[in-house]
């Protein structure tokens, strides 16, 4: 299947899944949650466009890209399908990509009384244009009640390099802040991350800093449109011409998201 058709189909499937169907609102999930067989289920989909494709400090495509995904969360488990499409192909890059992920998260607040949540999972990366793939697992920790909701996530890529894998590690520290305006359907969102790269698609050690700012406009209930401005800064081995060879990048984006 052509990847553009794949992205379109994914977005359409997500919207269809969000239609309640056999699910219904109930006391367990609250007014804005779907309940299936007595358990809350959260389903969302999005469609985005970005002026460039930047991933963990790497510029994977200098052309505009389209991205779309479908995400399902239930009982702590989550699964998603996400895709990236090189819209123009002018730079000769092969950034077409489809990712499949499964995971589980657990809130420790009820059991330990600590405002923490832990997570873990698996991601499979498929690059159809270059006939390559990669795999990684991740472990995460989030401090929910602190300002900016800091989170720490360790990713380990274990795929062979001759198949397209990175055979390395990436540690990300993220913070986020949202400011809701009273009586206006607009939220200001700010985010930042610092990443440490240990031989993940580079020979040595490096890292990156990412900054983002944008607004989320509530088009309708559970439906938002979010334009963003993003900036990434490579560090250490990531910016060395003999290794990562990355540069500072400014790029724009816009995301249309629907959720239940």
Protein Blocks (a to p, Z undefined) as FASTA:
>chain_A
ZZklmmmmmmmmmmmmmpnklaccdfknommbcceehiacdddddddddfbdceehiafb
fbdcddddddddeehiacdddddddfklmnopafbccdddddddddfklmnopacddddd
ddddddfknopaddddddddddfkbghiiaddddddfbdfklopaoiadddddddddddd
ehiacdcdddddddddehihiabdcddddddddddddfbghiacdddddddddehjlmpm
klnopacdddddddddddZZ
